[in-house]
Amino acid sequence: MREQSHRRRPFWYVRRRPETVTSEVDEELNVHLEMRVEELRGRGLSMDAARREALRQFGDVERTRTYCRQQDQAKENRMQRGLMVEDFAQDLRISFRSLLRVPIMTLTILATVGLAIGGTTVIFTAVNAALLRPLPYVDPDRLVRIYTDSPPNKFRFSVADYLALQEQQTHFERIAGYTDREMAFSDGIEAERLRGRVVSWTYFALLGIRPVIGRDFTEADGRPGSPPAVMASYGFWQRRLGGRADAIGKPVRLDGSDYTLIGVLPRDAGPLEQRQDFFVAAQWTTPPRKGPFFIIALGRLRGDVARSVVADELRAINRRLFPVWKASYQDEKATWSMMDLKTHVVGDVQTIAGLALAAVALVWLIACANASNLLIARVTSRQRELAVRAALGASRGRVVRHLLAESGLLAFGAAAVGIALAWAGVGVLHDFGTDYFPRTQEITFDAAAWWLLVALTAGSGLLFGLIPAVHGTGGPTNEALRSMGRSTGSVSVRRLRRVLVATQFAIATPLLVVAGLLLGSLNQLGRVDLGFDTHNLLSGSILLPPAQYREPRQVAVFWDELQRRVEALPGVTAVAFADGRPPNDVNNFNNFDLEDSPTAPGQSQPVTPWIAVTPEYFHLLGLRLLHGRVFDEHDGLTGNIQVVIVDRAWATRFFPNESAVGKRLKEGGCTQCPWTTIIGVVSDVKYAGLDKPDQGSVYWPMAPRGSRPIEGATTRNRYLMVRTGTDAASVLPALRQTVRELDPSLPFSRVAMIDDLVSQSLQRPRSLSRLVGGVAIIALLLSVIGIYGVMAYYVKQHAKDISIRLALGGGPGDVLRLIVGQGMTVVGSGLAIGLLTALALRRLMSSLLFGVSAGDAFTFAAVSLLLLGVALVACLVPARVAIAMQPAAVLRSE
Amino acid sequence: MPPPLPLVQGTLDLLVLRTLASGPMHGYGIATLVHERTAGDLAVEDAALYQALHRLDRQGLIDAEWRPSANNRRARYYTLTPAGRKRLREETANWRRYARAVEALLRGT
């Protein structure tokens, strides 16, 4: 038997018994010939003659022999195949039943591996859609975005830039430009502020998008003075324009003017278009000065030209353009440059995506290691059962196949759980992921996702199937039998289990460190001082369409009346207007030149947020006045900006050693304008995001109430800011009502409480740290289960040795040291490797962190202590079992 | 006695199935019975008979089993399976139709 169990055969081997088939055919033919000879001899033939006659009557014996053997072999093969299927079905049945007998282990494996498979698949589909798949445009590789490069900033183009590019470039098949602009759409009954985009007439042709009905823009639509034309997104056409083909040619009222609807985009246009409601043709004319810069320029490269050549040409055009606009633009260092359109669309998400994918994939590995460990323990404790099966004639292959069936079942079960989770997850991402991640509309459960699922399932099955199967049947069978289940498991199996557990800890450690860092970073973000009291603060945006509010007087009257009525609402304590709002909405960044330290010719001027506000704004937010004064009703009356107020960060940055009040500057690159004087310094407010450092902001006066209206000083686009004494949400309905009463055609949009805006701006870091944190906790749990399992098993297998030790007078302390020492060695080595890995990841992590260093000693120490602590508990439990053993009883039972 | 006729293509399987319809039998027995029933008119070569037996066995129309024979020898006995019985019915009907058709044609001239 020893010989048989050691014969090396592949486990799929099936016996075909060719020797049996041959001998049976031979015997049958011999019997026939003998009978025939007897018959012939009965008729009186001699023995020799009878034999000759029998052979003659038979015909070709050899051919018949060969033919019959072939037939029999074919039948035999078919039966063997049938048996194999039967065996397989039996293996599955037995495995299923034996798994049901250990429901906790089975559920643990199904849940953890299933969760990991599902999570990995979901995140992969997102990464696949955003980063791996090309953009869904025609020949997307040749699409680029062109911008003004002034590191670290990538500036948009101005009309002057765009027209120059269009005129002078030779290497692009086409260029296009766009800028997003919200416009009020009115169907005569209800006004709604929608997402519009002003595009050059080449925009759709460049991307290769063709309207489903109607026509594309033509050059004529882009010519100044042509009747304004609009193209609708499929959704907007369906929702607000009736969704019928005869809508083409009809007027669409936007910002009080009529635009002719000329076409409708396909339902799933590209990721650049998906959030836009409609597109109007730009009619750009050469402006008087170089700014403002608001156009995102796109280009489609010719197929045959090298990128370096194109880049050279872009730089050359910019150099030629510089002298033309020298009066209004001095940044000589800035150059023109280009990047792949995909980079522009997707943005900087590689690190986040990579981190999330790595985290879930690592948990999958840990889950498989855990399953492997559980199954090895099961195989080792069933060694006797398996030995009996082998002794009863099951080949080694048959035993291995039985074990593989078990792990195969588990892998498929886990895959089923994973598919269900992935399916649900993809749906959720598709519907709600837009705010966190680019291109989520393109997330699908495609072939790549299915292949990943197949690979994960197969990988899971092999990882937690093959190792126990090979090691579980490794030892000589009769030895296992003889030891009657007392076997301590071979040394190699024991070592393997320890390596598995150490690996779990080595993976769990960096995950916990990263999770800790992200949580620390989120905590820091949550504690960022916005510089004002965010409670009970409401705001919303109102845009007065120039077509309706043509006269500055009308505009001024509207704002005054709105302020008066809102102030009268019960619960409202203060009202102000601004053109930006904290925590991350700056309408306008502006450059300026200081009188005391002018920017050298050809250098970039400093740029900071510029916020236009009415005098009440400072009191409403509760900002402290540090120097000078705030605006009053005499400021903001002229078209020029005569006075500004700066915040402390700005003052410290540019006038570190003296008061900024009274200093003068020229804003916006304007050299002919009169000086602008700083009249006050107030405390800091976050306008550009919680995670951005305070680089200083400038407030300039917005026409105050009751002022004499002058074109240029009276903005049509304002945020209404309202401070309430009671819960802000309760005032909201009355506020909306007030705006509607004043002008029912005006949409009151982006209405939000500042508290909510702050919370929303933390959404992305929060969901990332939740994901990684959850994943890290699962990893921790699995690792602890692993070390507990190994040590509990160790105690069980060494019960005799421990008992002898205790019987010979060893104290419980010795036993404790032995077991805890064994366990913590494993944990310690895994932890050490994990900490080194985490240190190596520092550089990658730092871009995701705020206020926490990627090598933060506190986080590393806390994670180490946490891991050591829980691992110690996991080792102490089996150690206490060992100490409590009755040596006499254990030894007698052997 | 005129010389035995060569077998028409495909009739050997039918003969074997029909012979086994009356009970299990070994190869030699079948050969003898066919010879007796047809009074030697049909030339059935033993080689062809055994090839047919193994072919029918592979097709699952008959089953084979080793059993002691009448004179206490171990012989391979063949039995008709249900599938074989069904095939026999079909083939018999087919053969009768065939024979009638040929007969009718011959009589017509």
Interface residues (C-beta under 8 A of the other chain):
Chain A: E24 V25 E27 E28 L29 V31 H32 E34 M35 R36 Q57 F58 G59 D60 V61 R63 T64 Y67 C68 Q71 D72 A74 K75
Chain B: H26 G27 Y28 A31 E45 D46 A47 A48 Y50 Q51 L53 H54 R55 D57 R58 W66 S69 R73 R74 A75 R76
